[in-house]
Structure formats: structure tokens, C-alpha cells
Amino acid sequence: MANQYSIVFKQEQAHDDVIWSVALKTNKKENFETVVTGSLDNLVKVYNDVMRSWICSEAWRDISHNLPIAASSSLDAHIHLWNLENGKQIKSIVAAPVDDWTLAFSPDPSIWLQVNFFGVESRKKEYSLDMRGKFILSIAYSPDGKYLASGAINGIISIFDMATGKLLHTLEGHAMPICSLTFSPDSRFLVTASDDGYMEIYDVQHANLAGLLSGHASWVLNMAFCSDNTHFVSTSSDKSVKVDVEMRTCVHAFFNHQDQVWGVKCNRNGSKIVSVRDDQEIHIYDCPI
């Protein structure tokens, strides 16, 4: 029988406080998956095959595309790099005087960003992009490395050309803060999520609005594209995890969470979804796309 949408794993009390962020990476060589979570308990936890874990520290996180490295940032303005193979801290960077709300690795493994760009080896700020005074809540690199998108607290989305550092497009479709944004794996589309309850799909090259979804009953908090370039997953303060397609249709909704769902990621082939929420639980789902 073909796989069906279903919850396959639940980790209760994964943290001692709200889990705000999650990252997932597939190790193709050893055929296992690494899940990294960040919580208000000031810890980052690393799960290999989900069943075993060790503890790092801090709150927001991302995993390098090509290296066994995770990065975490926090409101104490410190950024840490972690070795995923042994859980040890590799480097620490002071990003003061600003708080660090989010970060992301570049497809180039030597550089990662959080509006300011830092070298992994140098631990120094390489350069910055002019955000024109906007408070940035979310950022995303396009998988081909050509674009950076940022979402601001005032609902404005900016798309930058990474070769020149210049602002290409300013998108003003949302009326409230941009909680999350993500590029499709082929880098053609950008999907944005906002406190206004809407998700918008943009053609990146032309900045045209290609689709609008309003299936959640409250704030849309996080989203992630699946590898097929068609499906993406969204989470909300309405306690749901939804699998959507570019044709503006929800194909499945999970309601296993009992509180708002802050983070979601898909694995490399799109067969699994991992989500985290306010109640300190990690859920993993089968996703037969």
C-alpha cells in the first residue's frame, strides 16, 4: 500500500520551553537525518536519526548545505558554529550591538549570513546589505546562490542580487510582519508567510505575484519548500501543519499539535516533514508527494 500522510514520530518534552526553530539535513553517505532544534530554554539540541541527541546551546539555527556544521544565533548578539559530528563548538562570533533574530547559510559553504555577512573561517563581517532601516525578521538564500530575500516587520519583502549586492525588487503584498520566506529548489519562485494570514507566491525574476493562499485561520509562522518544486509546507498559530501546492490547493492538513507551530522543514527527497511548537514537542510526518 502506498504511503499516506501520517505522523510517524513524536518527541515529547524535547525542550524545557517553547521550541522556536528547526533545521533538517540528510546525510546521504550514512543514510540518516539530522534534526536541530532551538528553544527559549537557551539550548540547541541535535538529533541524529531523531532517537538520540546531544546538547549545544543558544536558540536560532541553520545547517550548512555541504559541511557538518550548524550555526546558532540568539538575542544576546552571539553567533556560534557547531560540529554536528561531536556536538562541540567550533567558533563564536560577536555580532553586537544588534540582536540576532535569524540566520542562514549561503550555498557557498564558506559564507553565511544574517543581514550582515560573516566568513565561516575568518569569523569577521565581510559586508552588509542596506535594508533601509527595516527591522528584518526572516531571510532566505536562493538555492542557486543568485538571490537573497528578506522579510521585514512592516510586511515589505526585498530581493537582492548576490553578485552585485543591489536591491532588485521590493514587494509590498503583505500588510503585517513577514515571519518566513522560502525559495523553490529551482530558485524560480519565492513563497512568503505573514502575520496577516496569507502566503504569497512570487516569480523571482519578474517579481510578479503568481499565487495567493489563505488557508490558515491565523498567523502563518513558518514554511518550507519540498524538493519537487511544487509542494511546500506551512505552519501557523492555528496549530496546523499544511501541505500546499503551487496551484493554491491544500492537499493535507495535520492537526496533531496542541499549540501554535513555530517551525517546519522537509527532508531532501520530500518524504518526511518535521515540525516544532510551543508545547515543546517535535513531530515527524510521512509526506507521500
KAJOBEL-V403989 format. One record per pair of residues at least 12 apart in sequence whose ideal C-beta (glycine too) atoms are under 8 Angstrom apart, sorted by the first residue. I is the first residue (numbers start at 1). J is the second residue. D is the distance in Angstrom with one decimal. If there is no record, write none. Layout:
i=I j=J d=D
i=I j=J d=D
//
This chain:
i=2 j=288 d=6.2
i=3 j=271 d=7.5
i=3 j=286 d=5.2
i=3 j=288 d=4.0
i=4 j=286 d=6.8
i=4 j=288 d=6.3
i=5 j=243 d=7.1
i=5 j=252 d=4.4
i=5 j=254 d=7.3
i=5 j=285 d=6.7
i=5 j=286 d=6.4
i=5 j=287 d=6.5
i=5 j=288 d=6.7
i=6 j=285 d=6.6
i=6 j=286 d=5.0
i=7 j=254 d=6.8
i=7 j=256 d=5.2
i=7 j=283 d=5.8
i=7 j=284 d=7.3
i=7 j=285 d=5.3
i=7 j=286 d=8.0
i=8 j=272 d=7.8
i=8 j=284 d=5.5
i=8 j=285 d=6.4
i=8 j=286 d=5.4
i=9 j=50 d=5.9
i=9 j=282 d=7.8
i=9 j=283 d=7.2
i=9 j=284 d=4.0
i=10 j=256 d=7.6
i=10 j=281 d=6.2
i=10 j=282 d=7.3
i=10 j=283 d=5.5
i=10 j=284 d=7.7
i=11 j=47 d=7.7
i=11 j=50 d=6.8
i=11 j=281 d=6.4
i=11 j=282 d=4.1
i=11 j=283 d=7.9
i=12 j=280 d=7.4
i=12 j=281 d=5.4
i=13 j=280 d=5.6
i=13 j=281 d=7.6
i=14 j=37 d=6.4
i=14 j=39 d=8.0
i=14 j=45 d=6.7
i=14 j=276 d=7.6
i=14 j=280 d=5.8
i=14 j=281 d=6.2
i=14 j=282 d=4.7
i=15 j=37 d=6.8
i=15 j=39 d=3.7
i=15 j=40 d=7.9
i=15 j=41 d=5.0
i=15 j=43 d=6.4
i=15 j=45 d=6.8
i=15 j=280 d=5.0
i=16 j=39 d=7.4
i=16 j=41 d=4.2
i=16 j=43 d=7.9
i=16 j=280 d=7.0
i=17 j=39 d=5.3
i=17 j=40 d=4.0
i=17 j=41 d=4.0
i=17 j=280 d=6.8
i=18 j=39 d=6.4
i=18 j=40 d=4.7
i=18 j=262 d=7.2
i=18 j=277 d=7.9
i=18 j=278 d=4.8
i=18 j=280 d=7.0
i=19 j=37 d=5.3
i=19 j=38 d=7.2
i=19 j=39 d=4.8
i=19 j=262 d=6.5
i=19 j=263 d=6.9
i=19 j=276 d=3.8
i=19 j=277 d=6.4
i=19 j=278 d=7.6
i=19 j=280 d=6.0
i=19 j=281 d=7.7
i=19 j=282 d=7.1
i=20 j=38 d=5.9
i=20 j=39 d=6.5
i=20 j=40 d=6.5
i=20 j=59 d=6.5
i=20 j=60 d=7.2
i=20 j=262 d=4.9
i=20 j=263 d=6.6
i=20 j=276 d=7.5
i=21 j=37 d=6.9
i=21 j=38 d=4.2
i=21 j=59 d=7.1
i=21 j=60 d=5.3
i=21 j=61 d=5.7
i=21 j=262 d=6.8
i=21 j=263 d=4.8
i=21 j=276 d=7.2
i=22 j=35 d=6.6
i=22 j=36 d=7.0
i=22 j=37 d=5.1
i=22 j=38 d=7.6
i=22 j=263 d=3.9
i=22 j=264 d=7.0
i=22 j=265 d=5.5
i=22 j=274 d=5.8
i=22 j=275 d=7.1
i=22 j=276 d=4.6
i=22 j=282 d=7.4
i=23 j=35 d=7.4
i=23 j=36 d=4.5
i=23 j=61 d=5.4
i=23 j=62 d=5.6
i=23 j=63 d=4.6
i=23 j=70 d=6.9
i=23 j=265 d=6.1
i=24 j=36 d=7.7
i=24 j=63 d=7.6
i=24 j=265 d=4.1
i=24 j=266 d=7.3
i=24 j=267 d=5.7
i=24 j=272 d=7.9
i=24 j=274 d=5.3
i=25 j=63 d=4.5
i=25 j=84 d=7.8
i=25 j=268 d=8.0
i=26 j=267 d=5.4
i=26 j=268 d=4.0
i=26 j=269 d=7.6
i=28 j=268 d=7.4
i=32 j=48 d=6.0
i=32 j=49 d=4.8
i=33 j=48 d=7.8
i=33 j=49 d=6.8
i=33 j=50 d=7.3
i=33 j=267 d=5.8
i=33 j=272 d=7.3
i=34 j=46 d=6.5
i=34 j=47 d=6.9
i=34 j=48 d=5.4
i=34 j=63 d=7.0
i=34 j=84 d=5.9
i=35 j=47 d=4.4
i=35 j=50 d=5.7
i=35 j=274 d=5.6
i=35 j=282 d=6.9
i=36 j=61 d=5.1
i=36 j=63 d=6.0
i=36 j=70 d=5.2
i=36 j=84 d=7.7
i=37 j=61 d=7.6
i=37 j=263 d=7.7
i=37 j=276 d=5.7
i=37 j=282 d=6.4
i=38 j=58 d=6.8
i=38 j=59 d=4.4
i=38 j=60 d=5.4
i=38 j=61 d=4.7
i=38 j=72 d=6.2
i=39 j=59 d=6.7
i=39 j=280 d=7.5
i=40 j=59 d=7.0
i=42 j=57 d=6.4
i=42 j=58 d=6.6
i=42 j=59 d=6.5
i=42 j=74 d=7.3
i=43 j=55 d=5.5
i=43 j=56 d=7.2
i=43 j=57 d=5.8
i=43 j=58 d=7.6
i=44 j=56 d=4.3
i=44 j=57 d=6.1
i=44 j=58 d=5.5
i=44 j=59 d=7.1
i=44 j=61 d=5.5
i=44 j=70 d=7.2
i=44 j=72 d=4.9
i=44 j=82 d=7.2
i=46 j=70 d=6.9
i=46 j=82 d=7.4
i=46 j=84 d=6.1
i=46 j=87 d=6.0
i=47 j=282 d=7.7
i=50 j=282 d=7.5
i=50 j=284 d=6.4
i=54 j=87 d=4.0
i=55 j=87 d=7.2
i=56 j=70 d=7.4
i=56 j=72 d=6.7
i=56 j=80 d=7.3
i=56 j=82 d=4.9
i=56 j=87 d=5.9
i=56 j=89 d=7.0
i=57 j=72 d=7.3
i=57 j=80 d=7.0
i=57 j=89 d=8.0
i=58 j=72 d=3.9
i=58 j=73 d=6.7
i=58 j=74 d=4.4
i=58 j=76 d=8.0
i=58 j=78 d=7.2
i=58 j=80 d=5.7
i=59 j=72 d=6.6
i=59 j=73 d=7.2
i=59 j=74 d=4.5
i=59 j=75 d=7.4
i=60 j=72 d=6.1
i=60 j=73 d=4.6
i=60 j=74 d=6.5
i=60 j=100 d=6.7
i=60 j=101 d=7.0
i=60 j=102 d=5.8
i=60 j=103 d=6.2
i=61 j=73 d=7.8
i=61 j=103 d=7.8
i=62 j=103 d=5.6
i=62 j=104 d=5.2
i=62 j=105 d=5.2
i=62 j=112 d=7.2
i=63 j=84 d=7.2
i=63 j=105 d=7.1
i=64 j=105 d=4.9
i=64 j=109 d=5.7
i=64 j=112 d=7.5
i=65 j=105 d=6.0
i=65 j=107 d=5.8
i=65 j=109 d=6.5
i=66 j=109 d=4.3
i=67 j=109 d=5.2
i=68 j=83 d=6.4
i=68 j=84 d=4.4
i=68 j=85 d=5.1
i=69 j=81 d=5.7
i=69 j=82 d=6.8
i=69 j=83 d=6.7
i=69 j=84 d=6.5
i=69 j=90 d=6.8
i=69 j=120 d=7.3
i=70 j=82 d=4.6
i=70 j=84 d=5.6
i=71 j=103 d=5.7
i=71 j=105 d=6.7
i=71 j=112 d=5.9
i=72 j=103 d=8.0
i=73 j=95 d=7.2
i=73 j=100 d=3.5
i=73 j=101 d=7.7
i=73 j=102 d=7.3
i=73 j=103 d=4.9
i=73 j=114 d=6.2
i=74 j=100 d=6.2
i=75 j=99 d=4.6
i=75 j=100 d=7.0
i=75 j=101 d=7.7
i=77 j=94 d=6.7
i=77 j=95 d=5.2
i=77 j=96 d=4.2
i=77 j=97 d=6.8
i=77 j=98 d=6.2
i=77 j=99 d=6.0
i=77 j=100 d=6.0
i=78 j=92 d=6.2
i=78 j=93 d=7.1
i=78 j=94 d=6.0
i=78 j=95 d=6.9
i=78 j=100 d=7.5
i=79 j=92 d=7.1
i=79 j=93 d=4.3
i=79 j=94 d=7.9
i=79 j=95 d=5.4
i=79 j=100 d=6.1
i=79 j=103 d=6.8
i=79 j=114 d=7.2
i=79 j=118 d=7.2
i=80 j=92 d=5.2
i=80 j=93 d=7.6
i=81 j=93 d=7.8
i=81 j=120 d=6.7
i=91 j=120 d=7.7
i=91 j=123 d=5.5
i=92 j=123 d=7.8
i=93 j=118 d=5.9
i=93 j=123 d=5.0
i=95 j=114 d=7.1
i=95 j=116 d=6.7
i=95 j=118 d=7.7
i=95 j=125 d=7.9
i=100 j=114 d=5.8
i=101 j=114 d=7.9
i=101 j=136 d=7.1
i=101 j=137 d=6.1
i=102 j=114 d=6.2
i=102 j=136 d=7.4
i=102 j=137 d=6.8
i=102 j=138 d=5.8
i=102 j=139 d=5.7
i=103 j=139 d=7.5
i=104 j=139 d=5.3
i=104 j=140 d=6.3
i=104 j=141 d=5.5
i=105 j=141 d=7.4
i=106 j=141 d=5.6
i=106 j=145 d=6.6
i=107 j=141 d=6.2
i=107 j=143 d=6.2
i=107 j=144 d=7.1
i=107 j=145 d=4.1
i=108 j=145 d=6.2
i=111 j=126 d=6.8
i=113 j=139 d=6.7
i=113 j=141 d=7.4
i=113 j=148 d=7.1
i=114 j=139 d=6.9
i=115 j=128 d=6.8
i=115 j=129 d=6.4
i=115 j=131 d=6.2
i=115 j=136 d=5.4
i=115 j=139 d=6.7
i=115 j=150 d=6.9
i=116 j=128 d=4.9
i=117 j=129 d=7.8
i=127 j=165 d=7.1
i=129 j=148 d=7.1
i=129 j=150 d=7.8
i=129 j=160 d=5.8
i=129 j=165 d=6.1
i=130 j=167 d=7.6
i=131 j=150 d=6.6
i=131 j=152 d=7.3
i=131 j=158 d=7.0
i=134 j=150 d=7.7
i=134 j=152 d=3.8
i=134 j=153 d=7.1
i=134 j=154 d=6.4
i=134 j=156 d=6.1
i=134 j=158 d=7.6
i=135 j=152 d=6.2
i=135 j=153 d=4.4
i=135 j=154 d=7.8
i=136 j=150 d=5.0
i=136 j=151 d=7.0
i=136 j=152 d=5.6
i=136 j=153 d=7.7
i=137 j=151 d=5.7
i=137 j=152 d=6.7
i=137 j=153 d=5.7
i=137 j=177 d=5.6
i=137 j=178 d=5.9
i=137 j=179 d=6.3
i=138 j=150 d=6.9
i=138 j=151 d=4.0
i=138 j=178 d=5.4
i=138 j=179 d=6.2
i=138 j=180 d=5.2
i=138 j=181 d=5.3
i=139 j=151 d=7.5
i=139 j=181 d=7.8
i=140 j=181 d=5.0
i=140 j=182 d=5.5
i=140 j=183 d=5.7
i=140 j=190 d=7.6
i=141 j=162 d=7.9
i=141 j=183 d=7.4
i=142 j=183 d=4.4
i=142 j=187 d=4.1
i=142 j=190 d=8.0
i=142 j=204 d=7.0
i=143 j=183 d=6.2
i=143 j=185 d=5.5
i=143 j=186 d=7.5
i=143 j=187 d=5.3
i=144 j=186 d=8.0
i=144 j=187 d=4.3
i=145 j=162 d=6.2
i=146 j=161 d=7.1
i=146 j=162 d=5.9
i=146 j=163 d=7.1
i=146 j=187 d=6.5
i=147 j=159 d=5.7
i=147 j=160 d=6.6
i=147 j=161 d=6.8
i=147 j=162 d=6.3
i=147 j=168 d=7.4
i=147 j=183 d=7.2
i=147 j=187 d=6.9
i=147 j=204 d=6.2
i=148 j=160 d=4.6
i=148 j=162 d=5.7
i=149 j=181 d=5.3
i=149 j=183 d=7.0
i=149 j=190 d=5.5
i=150 j=181 d=7.9
i=151 j=177 d=7.5
i=151 j=178 d=2.6
i=151 j=179 d=7.3
i=151 j=180 d=7.3
i=151 j=181 d=5.0
i=151 j=192 d=6.3
i=151 j=194 d=7.9
i=152 j=177 d=7.4
i=152 j=178 d=6.2
i=153 j=177 d=4.7
i=153 j=178 d=7.8
i=154 j=177 d=7.4
i=155 j=172 d=7.1
i=155 j=173 d=8.0
i=155 j=174 d=3.8
i=155 j=175 d=5.5
i=155 j=176 d=5.5
i=155 j=177 d=6.5
i=155 j=178 d=6.2
i=155 j=194 d=6.4
i=155 j=196 d=7.3
i=156 j=170 d=6.4
i=156 j=171 d=7.2
i=156 j=172 d=6.0
i=156 j=174 d=7.9
i=156 j=178 d=7.7
i=157 j=169 d=8.0
i=157 j=170 d=7.3
i=157 j=171 d=4.0
i=157 j=172 d=7.7
i=157 j=173 d=7.6
i=157 j=174 d=7.3
i=157 j=178 d=6.1
i=157 j=181 d=6.7
i=157 j=190 d=7.6
i=157 j=192 d=5.7
i=157 j=202 d=7.8
i=158 j=170 d=5.8
i=158 j=171 d=7.7
i=159 j=171 d=7.2
i=159 j=190 d=7.1
i=159 j=204 d=6.6
i=159 j=207 d=7.0
i=168 j=207 d=7.6
i=169 j=207 d=3.9
i=171 j=192 d=7.6
i=171 j=200 d=7.8
i=171 j=202 d=6.2
i=171 j=207 d=6.2
i=173 j=192 d=7.5
i=173 j=198 d=7.9
i=173 j=200 d=4.9
i=173 j=202 d=8.0
i=173 j=209 d=6.1
i=173 j=212 d=8.0
i=174 j=192 d=6.6
i=174 j=194 d=4.1
i=174 j=196 d=5.5
i=174 j=198 d=6.7
i=174 j=200 d=6.9
i=175 j=194 d=7.5
i=175 j=196 d=4.8
i=176 j=194 d=5.3
i=176 j=195 d=3.8
i=176 j=196 d=4.2
i=177 j=194 d=6.5
i=177 j=195 d=4.9
i=178 j=192 d=5.8
i=178 j=193 d=7.1
i=178 j=194 d=5.4
i=179 j=193 d=5.3
i=179 j=194 d=6.4
i=179 j=195 d=6.3
i=179 j=219 d=6.7
i=179 j=220 d=6.4
i=179 j=221 d=5.1
i=179 j=222 d=6.6
i=180 j=192 d=7.5
i=180 j=193 d=4.4
i=180 j=220 d=7.3
i=180 j=221 d=6.7
i=180 j=222 d=4.5
i=180 j=223 d=5.0
i=181 j=193 d=6.8
i=181 j=223 d=7.6
i=182 j=223 d=5.4
i=182 j=224 d=5.7
i=182 j=225 d=5.2
i=182 j=232 d=6.9
i=183 j=204 d=7.2
i=183 j=225 d=6.9
i=184 j=225 d=5.2
i=184 j=229 d=5.1
i=184 j=232 d=7.8
i=185 j=225 d=6.1
i=185 j=227 d=5.6
i=185 j=228 d=7.9
i=185 j=229 d=5.3
i=186 j=229 d=5.1
i=187 j=204 d=6.6
i=188 j=203 d=7.0
i=188 j=204 d=6.1
i=188 j=205 d=7.3
i=188 j=229 d=7.7
i=189 j=201 d=5.7
i=189 j=202 d=6.6
i=189 j=203 d=6.5
i=189 j=204 d=6.3
i=189 j=210 d=6.6
i=189 j=229 d=8.0
i=189 j=246 d=7.2
i=190 j=202 d=4.7
i=190 j=204 d=5.3
i=191 j=223 d=6.0
i=191 j=225 d=6.9
i=191 j=232 d=5.7
i=193 j=220 d=3.8
i=193 j=221 d=6.9
i=193 j=222 d=6.7
i=193 j=223 d=4.8
i=193 j=234 d=6.2
i=194 j=219 d=7.7
i=194 j=220 d=6.1
i=195 j=219 d=4.5
i=195 j=220 d=7.6
i=197 j=214 d=6.2
i=197 j=216 d=5.7
i=197 j=217 d=7.4
i=197 j=218 d=6.3
i=197 j=219 d=6.5
i=197 j=220 d=6.3
i=197 j=236 d=8.0
i=198 j=212 d=6.3
i=198 j=213 d=6.8
i=198 j=214 d=5.3
i=198 j=220 d=7.1
i=199 j=212 d=7.5
i=199 j=213 d=4.3
i=199 j=214 d=7.7
i=199 j=216 d=7.9
i=199 j=220 d=5.7
i=199 j=223 d=6.8
i=199 j=234 d=6.0
i=199 j=244 d=7.4
i=200 j=212 d=5.6
i=200 j=213 d=7.8
i=201 j=213 d=7.6
i=201 j=246 d=6.3
i=201 j=248 d=8.0
i=210 j=246 d=7.6
i=211 j=246 d=6.3
i=211 j=247 d=7.9
i=211 j=248 d=5.0
i=212 j=248 d=7.0
i=213 j=234 d=8.0
i=213 j=244 d=6.1
i=213 j=248 d=5.4
i=213 j=250 d=7.8
i=215 j=234 d=7.9
i=215 j=242 d=6.1
i=215 j=244 d=7.0
i=215 j=250 d=4.8
i=215 j=253 d=7.9
i=216 j=234 d=6.8
i=216 j=236 d=4.0
i=216 j=238 d=5.3
i=216 j=240 d=6.7
i=216 j=242 d=7.0
i=217 j=236 d=7.2
i=217 j=238 d=4.1
i=217 j=240 d=8.0
i=218 j=236 d=5.5
i=218 j=237 d=4.3
i=218 j=238 d=4.3
i=218 j=260 d=7.7
i=219 j=236 d=6.1
i=219 j=237 d=4.5
i=219 j=260 d=7.7
i=220 j=234 d=5.7
i=220 j=235 d=7.4
i=220 j=236 d=5.2
i=221 j=235 d=5.3
i=221 j=236 d=5.9
i=221 j=237 d=6.1
i=221 j=260 d=6.6
i=221 j=261 d=6.5
i=221 j=262 d=5.5
i=221 j=263 d=7.8
i=222 j=234 d=7.2
i=222 j=235 d=4.7
i=222 j=261 d=7.3
i=222 j=262 d=6.2
i=222 j=263 d=5.1
i=222 j=264 d=5.1
i=223 j=235 d=7.2
i=223 j=264 d=6.7
i=224 j=264 d=5.4
i=224 j=265 d=5.0
i=224 j=266 d=5.2
i=225 j=266 d=7.1
i=226 j=266 d=4.7
i=226 j=270 d=3.8
i=226 j=287 d=7.2
i=226 j=289 d=5.6
i=227 j=266 d=7.0
i=227 j=268 d=6.2
i=227 j=269 d=5.7
i=227 j=270 d=4.5
i=228 j=270 d=5.7
i=228 j=289 d=5.6
i=230 j=245 d=5.5
i=230 j=246 d=5.6
i=230 j=289 d=7.6
i=231 j=243 d=5.9
i=231 j=244 d=6.9
i=231 j=245 d=5.4
i=231 j=251 d=7.4
i=231 j=270 d=6.7
i=231 j=287 d=7.8
i=231 j=289 d=4.8
i=232 j=244 d=5.7
i=232 j=245 d=7.8
i=232 j=246 d=8.0
i=233 j=264 d=5.1
i=233 j=266 d=6.0
i=233 j=273 d=5.5
i=233 j=287 d=7.6
i=234 j=264 d=7.2
i=235 j=261 d=3.7
i=235 j=262 d=7.0
i=235 j=263 d=7.0
i=235 j=264 d=4.7
i=235 j=275 d=6.0
i=235 j=277 d=7.9
i=236 j=260 d=7.0
i=236 j=261 d=6.5
i=237 j=260 d=3.7
i=237 j=261 d=7.7
i=238 j=260 d=7.6
i=239 j=255 d=6.4
i=239 j=257 d=4.9
i=239 j=258 d=6.6
i=239 j=259 d=6.2
i=239 j=260 d=6.3
i=239 j=261 d=6.5
i=239 j=277 d=7.8
i=240 j=253 d=5.3
i=240 j=254 d=6.5
i=240 j=255 d=5.5
i=240 j=257 d=7.4
i=240 j=261 d=7.0
i=241 j=253 d=7.2
i=241 j=254 d=4.2
i=241 j=256 d=7.7
i=241 j=257 d=7.1
i=241 j=261 d=5.8
i=241 j=264 d=6.1
i=241 j=273 d=6.8
i=241 j=275 d=4.9
i=241 j=283 d=7.6
i=241 j=285 d=7.2
i=242 j=254 d=7.5
i=243 j=273 d=7.5
i=243 j=287 d=6.3
i=243 j=289 d=7.5
i=254 j=275 d=7.7
i=254 j=283 d=7.6
i=254 j=285 d=6.0
i=256 j=283 d=5.7
i=257 j=275 d=7.0
i=257 j=277 d=4.7
i=257 j=279 d=6.9
i=257 j=281 d=7.2
i=257 j=283 d=6.8
i=258 j=277 d=7.8
i=258 j=279 d=5.4
i=259 j=277 d=5.3
i=259 j=278 d=3.7
i=259 j=279 d=4.6
i=260 j=277 d=6.3
i=260 j=278 d=5.3
i=261 j=275 d=5.4
i=261 j=276 d=7.2
i=261 j=277 d=4.5
i=262 j=276 d=6.0
i=262 j=277 d=6.0
i=262 j=278 d=7.0
i=263 j=275 d=6.6
i=263 j=276 d=4.5
i=264 j=276 d=7.8
i=266 j=287 d=7.0
i=270 j=287 d=6.2
i=270 j=289 d=4.9
i=271 j=286 d=6.9
i=271 j=287 d=6.0
i=271 j=288 d=7.2
i=271 j=289 d=7.5
i=272 j=284 d=5.9
i=272 j=285 d=6.8
i=272 j=286 d=6.8
i=272 j=287 d=6.2
i=273 j=285 d=4.4
i=273 j=287 d=4.9
//
